[in-house]
Amino acid sequence: MIKAHSLTETSVAIACIQCMDVIDSALKRDESAATAVQVR
């Protein structure tokens, strides 16, 4: 893992990774679910 300069940057990076995982899972499972996530 790349070292971030601060806890905030680390938190943002982790949140981004988790968000991408959620969208990726939704895409594989149900495209309409992924669309709903993107609209928000």
PDB file of N, CA, C and O in Angstrom:
ATOM      1  N   MET A   1       0.850  -1.209   0.000  1.00  0.00           N
ATOM      2  CA  MET A   1       0.000   0.000   0.000  1.00  0.00           C
ATOM      3  C   MET A   1       0.880   1.252   0.000  1.00  0.00           C
ATOM      4  O   MET A   1       1.939   1.281   0.628  1.00  0.00           O
ATOM      5  N   ILE A   2       0.434   2.266  -0.700  1.00  0.00           N
ATOM      6  CA  ILE A   2       1.196   3.517  -0.763  1.00  0.00           C
ATOM      7  C   ILE A   2       0.936   4.323   0.506  1.00  0.00           C
ATOM      8  O   ILE A   2      -0.209   4.448   0.940  1.00  0.00           O
ATOM      9  N   LYS A   3       1.986   4.862   1.093  1.00  0.00           N
ATOM     10  CA  LYS A   3       1.822   5.672   2.300  1.00  0.00           C
ATOM     11  C   LYS A   3       1.235   7.035   1.944  1.00  0.00           C
ATOM     12  O   LYS A   3       1.741   7.728   1.061  1.00  0.00           O
ATOM     13  N   ALA A   4       0.167   7.408   2.635  1.00  0.00           N
ATOM     14  CA  ALA A   4      -0.450   8.712   2.396  1.00  0.00           C
ATOM     15  C   ALA A   4       0.211   9.743   3.305  1.00  0.00           C
ATOM     16  O   ALA A   4       0.856   9.383   4.290  1.00  0.00           O
ATOM     17  N   HIS A   5       0.055  11.002   2.982  1.00  0.00           N
ATOM     18  CA  HIS A   5       0.675  12.065   3.771  1.00  0.00           C
ATOM     19  C   HIS A   5      -0.074  12.319   5.068  1.00  0.00           C
ATOM     20  O   HIS A   5       0.479  12.878   6.014  1.00  0.00           O
ATOM     21  N   SER A   6      -1.341  11.904   5.108  1.00  0.00           N
ATOM     22  CA  SER A   6      -2.126  12.170   6.310  1.00  0.00           C
ATOM     23  C   SER A   6      -3.218  11.131   6.471  1.00  0.00           C
ATOM     24  O   SER A   6      -3.513  10.374   5.546  1.00  0.00           O
ATOM     25  N   LEU A   7      -3.822  11.099   7.667  1.00  0.00           N
ATOM     26  CA  LEU A   7      -4.924  10.170   7.905  1.00  0.00           C
ATOM     27  C   LEU A   7      -6.090  10.476   6.982  1.00  0.00           C
ATOM     28  O   LEU A   7      -6.781   9.563   6.528  1.00  0.00           O
ATOM     29  N   THR A   8      -6.314  11.746   6.701  1.00  0.00           N
ATOM     30  CA  THR A   8      -7.428  12.123   5.829  1.00  0.00           C
ATOM     31  C   THR A   8      -7.231  11.527   4.446  1.00  0.00           C
ATOM     32  O   THR A   8      -8.169  10.974   3.873  1.00  0.00           O
ATOM     33  N   GLU A   9      -6.029  11.632   3.905  1.00  0.00           N
ATOM     34  CA  GLU A   9      -5.757  11.088   2.576  1.00  0.00           C
ATOM     35  C   GLU A   9      -5.932   9.574   2.577  1.00  0.00           C
ATOM     36  O   GLU A   9      -6.446   9.002   1.615  1.00  0.00           O
ATOM     37  N   THR A  10      -5.503   8.928   3.659  1.00  0.00           N
ATOM     38  CA  THR A  10      -5.651   7.475   3.763  1.00  0.00           C
ATOM     39  C   THR A  10      -7.125   7.113   3.787  1.00  0.00           C
ATOM     40  O   THR A  10      -7.548   6.178   3.107  1.00  0.00           O
ATOM     41  N   SER A  11      -7.910   7.847   4.565  1.00  0.00           N
ATOM     42  CA  SER A  11      -9.339   7.579   4.666  1.00  0.00           C
ATOM     43  C   SER A  11     -10.019   7.737   3.309  1.00  0.00           C
ATOM     44  O   SER A  11     -10.860   6.925   2.925  1.00  0.00           O
ATOM     45  N   VAL A  12      -9.643   8.790   2.591  1.00  0.00           N
ATOM     46  CA  VAL A  12     -10.231   9.040   1.269  1.00  0.00           C
ATOM     47  C   VAL A  12      -9.862   7.910   0.315  1.00  0.00           C
ATOM     48  O   VAL A  12     -10.708   7.434  -0.441  1.00  0.00           O
ATOM     49  N   ALA A  13      -8.619   7.483   0.348  1.00  0.00           N
ATOM     50  CA  ALA A  13      -8.170   6.406  -0.534  1.00  0.00           C
ATOM     51  C   ALA A  13      -8.923   5.115  -0.232  1.00  0.00           C
ATOM     52  O   ALA A  13      -9.353   4.417  -1.150  1.00  0.00           O
ATOM     53  N   ILE A  14      -9.081   4.798   1.039  1.00  0.00           N
ATOM     54  CA  ILE A  14      -9.808   3.582   1.436  1.00  0.00           C
ATOM     55  C   ILE A  14     -11.266   3.682   1.003  1.00  0.00           C
ATOM     56  O   ILE A  14     -11.821   2.727   0.458  1.00  0.00           O
ATOM     57  N   ALA A  15     -11.888   4.834   1.244  1.00  0.00           N
ATOM     58  CA  ALA A  15     -13.287   5.024   0.865  1.00  0.00           C
ATOM     59  C   ALA A  15     -13.441   4.878  -0.645  1.00  0.00           C
ATOM     60  O   ALA A  15     -14.411   4.281  -1.111  1.00  0.00           O
ATOM     61  N   CYS A  16     -12.501   5.413  -1.411  1.00  0.00           N
ATOM     62  CA  CYS A  16     -12.557   5.334  -2.871  1.00  0.00           C
ATOM     63  C   CYS A  16     -12.487   3.883  -3.322  1.00  0.00           C
ATOM     64  O   CYS A  16     -13.248   3.454  -4.189  1.00  0.00           O
ATOM     65  N   ILE A  17     -11.557   3.124  -2.719  1.00  0.00           N
ATOM     66  CA  ILE A  17     -11.398   1.706  -3.075  1.00  0.00           C
ATOM     67  C   ILE A  17     -12.683   0.943  -2.765  1.00  0.00           C
ATOM     68  O   ILE A  17     -13.145   0.141  -3.576  1.00  0.00           O
ATOM     69  N   GLN A  18     -13.261   1.198  -1.582  1.00  0.00           N
ATOM     70  CA  GLN A  18     -14.489   0.504  -1.192  1.00  0.00           C
ATOM     71  C   GLN A  18     -15.624   0.865  -2.139  1.00  0.00           C
ATOM     72  O   GLN A  18     -16.420   0.007  -2.522  1.00  0.00           O
ATOM     73  N   CYS A  19     -15.697   2.165  -2.523  1.00  0.00           N
ATOM     74  CA  CYS A  19     -16.756   2.613  -3.421  1.00  0.00           C
ATOM     75  C   CYS A  19     -16.626   1.912  -4.770  1.00  0.00           C
ATOM     76  O   CYS A  19     -17.620   1.457  -5.335  1.00  0.00           O
ATOM     77  N   MET A  20     -15.402   1.827  -5.283  1.00  0.00           N
ATOM     78  CA  MET A  20     -15.184   1.167  -6.569  1.00  0.00           C
ATOM     79  C   MET A  20     -15.563  -0.304  -6.487  1.00  0.00           C
ATOM     80  O   MET A  20     -16.120  -0.857  -7.436  1.00  0.00           O
ATOM     81  N   ASP A  21     -15.261  -0.947  -5.347  1.00  0.00           N
ATOM     82  CA  ASP A  21     -15.627  -2.353  -5.164  1.00  0.00           C
ATOM     83  C   ASP A  21     -17.136  -2.516  -5.209  1.00  0.00           C
ATOM     84  O   ASP A  21     -17.645  -3.455  -5.822  1.00  0.00           O
ATOM     85  N   VAL A  22     -17.857  -1.603  -4.560  1.00  0.00           N
ATOM     86  CA  VAL A  22     -19.312  -1.672  -4.518  1.00  0.00           C
ATOM     87  C   VAL A  22     -19.887  -1.522  -5.925  1.00  0.00           C
ATOM     88  O   VAL A  22     -20.770  -2.280  -6.329  1.00  0.00           O
ATOM     89  N   ILE A  23     -19.379  -0.540  -6.662  1.00  0.00           N
ATOM     90  CA  ILE A  23     -19.867  -0.315  -8.025  1.00  0.00           C
ATOM     91  C   ILE A  23     -19.522  -1.504  -8.914  1.00  0.00           C
ATOM     92  O   ILE A  23     -20.341  -1.930  -9.728  1.00  0.00           O
ATOM     93  N   ASP A  24     -18.323  -2.038  -8.763  1.00  0.00           N
ATOM     94  CA  ASP A  24     -17.896  -3.176  -9.568  1.00  0.00           C
ATOM     95  C   ASP A  24     -18.790  -4.383  -9.296  1.00  0.00           C
ATOM     96  O   ASP A  24     -19.199  -5.080 -10.225  1.00  0.00           O
ATOM     97  N   SER A  25     -19.092  -4.628  -8.020  1.00  0.00           N
ATOM     98  CA  SER A  25     -19.960  -5.747  -7.649  1.00  0.00           C
ATOM     99  C   SER A  25     -21.356  -5.542  -8.223  1.00  0.00           C
ATOM    100  O   SER A  25     -21.975  -6.477  -8.730  1.00  0.00           O
ATOM    101  N   ALA A  26     -21.843  -4.304  -8.136  1.00  0.00           N
ATOM    102  CA  ALA A  26     -23.178  -3.991  -8.646  1.00  0.00           C
ATOM    103  C   ALA A  26     -23.232  -4.215 -10.154  1.00  0.00           C
ATOM    104  O   ALA A  26     -24.220  -4.733 -10.675  1.00  0.00           O
ATOM    105  N   LEU A  27     -22.161  -3.821 -10.856  1.00  0.00           N
ATOM    106  CA  LEU A  27     -22.119  -3.999 -12.310  1.00  0.00           C
ATOM    107  C   LEU A  27     -22.220  -5.477 -12.667  1.00  0.00           C
ATOM    108  O   LEU A  27     -22.956  -5.856 -13.579  1.00  0.00           O
ATOM    109  N   LYS A  28     -21.480  -6.303 -11.948  1.00  0.00           N
ATOM    110  CA  LYS A  28     -21.491  -7.733 -12.236  1.00  0.00           C
ATOM    111  C   LYS A  28     -22.840  -8.348 -11.889  1.00  0.00           C
ATOM    112  O   LYS A  28     -23.315  -9.249 -12.581  1.00  0.00           O
ATOM    113  N   ARG A  29     -23.457  -7.859 -10.815  1.00  0.00           N
ATOM    114  CA  ARG A  29     -24.695  -8.440 -10.313  1.00  0.00           C
ATOM    115  C   ARG A  29     -25.919  -7.859 -11.030  1.00  0.00           C
ATOM    116  O   ARG A  29     -26.793  -8.595 -11.487  1.00  0.00           O
ATOM    117  N   ASP A  30     -25.964  -6.534 -11.120  1.00  0.00           N
ATOM    118  CA  ASP A  30     -27.165  -5.887 -11.658  1.00  0.00           C
ATOM    119  C   ASP A  30     -26.827  -4.489 -12.169  1.00  0.00           C
ATOM    120  O   ASP A  30     -26.473  -3.614 -11.378  1.00  0.00           O
ATOM    121  N   GLU A  31     -26.931  -4.269 -13.467  1.00  0.00           N
ATOM    122  CA  GLU A  31     -26.563  -2.982 -14.048  1.00  0.00           C
ATOM    123  C   GLU A  31     -27.439  -1.847 -13.529  1.00  0.00           C
ATOM    124  O   GLU A  31     -26.954  -0.730 -13.350  1.00  0.00           O
ATOM    125  N   SER A  32     -28.725  -2.116 -13.284  1.00  0.00           N
ATOM    126  CA  SER A  32     -29.618  -1.073 -12.791  1.00  0.00           C
ATOM    127  C   SER A  32     -29.177  -0.607 -11.402  1.00  0.00           C
ATOM    128  O   SER A  32     -29.324   0.569 -11.069  1.00  0.00           O
ATOM    129  N   ALA A  33     -28.642  -1.514 -10.599  1.00  0.00           N
ATOM    130  CA  ALA A  33     -28.160  -1.151  -9.264  1.00  0.00           C
ATOM    131  C   ALA A  33     -26.966  -0.208  -9.394  1.00  0.00           C
ATOM    132  O   ALA A  33     -26.854   0.763  -8.645  1.00  0.00           O
ATOM    133  N   ALA A  34     -26.077  -0.493 -10.339  1.00  0.00           N
ATOM    134  CA  ALA A  34     -24.904   0.358 -10.556  1.00  0.00           C
ATOM    135  C   ALA A  34     -25.344   1.748 -11.000  1.00  0.00           C
ATOM    136  O   ALA A  34     -24.766   2.753 -10.585  1.00  0.00           O
ATOM    137  N   THR A  35     -26.367   1.797 -11.841  1.00  0.00           N
ATOM    138  CA  THR A  35     -26.873   3.088 -12.304  1.00  0.00           C
ATOM    139  C   THR A  35     -27.427   3.880 -11.129  1.00  0.00           C
ATOM    140  O   THR A  35     -27.205   5.087 -11.033  1.00  0.00           O
ATOM    141  N   ALA A  36     -28.139   3.215 -10.245  1.00  0.00           N
ATOM    142  CA  ALA A  36     -28.718   3.890  -9.082  1.00  0.00           C
ATOM    143  C   ALA A  36     -27.607   4.475  -8.214  1.00  0.00           C
ATOM    144  O   ALA A  36     -27.750   5.577  -7.685  1.00  0.00           O
ATOM    145  N   VAL A  37     -26.507   3.748  -8.064  1.00  0.00           N
ATOM    146  CA  VAL A  37     -25.380   4.227  -7.261  1.00  0.00           C
ATOM    147  C   VAL A  37     -24.772   5.467  -7.903  1.00  0.00           C
ATOM    148  O   VAL A  37     -24.444   6.430  -7.210  1.00  0.00           O
ATOM    149  N   GLN A  38     -24.620   5.446  -9.238  1.00  0.00           N
ATOM    150  CA  GLN A  38     -24.008   6.570  -9.935  1.00  0.00           C
ATOM    151  C   GLN A  38     -24.875   7.818  -9.870  1.00  0.00           C
ATOM    152  O   GLN A  38     -24.357   8.932  -9.789  1.00  0.00           O
ATOM    153  N   VAL A  39     -26.203   7.638  -9.905  1.00  0.00           N
ATOM    154  CA  VAL A  39     -27.111   8.788  -9.862  1.00  0.00           C
ATOM    155  C   VAL A  39     -26.941   9.540  -8.550  1.00  0.00           C
ATOM    156  O   VAL A  39     -26.967  10.771  -8.531  1.00  0.00           O
ATOM    157  N   ARG A  40     -26.768   8.809  -7.455  1.00  0.00           N
ATOM    158  CA  ARG A  40     -26.534   9.453  -6.167  1.00  0.00           C
ATOM    159  C   ARG A  40     -25.194  10.155  -6.224  1.00  0.00           C
ATOM    160  O   ARG A  40     -24.779  10.773  -5.244  1.00  0.00           O
TER     161      ARG A  40
END
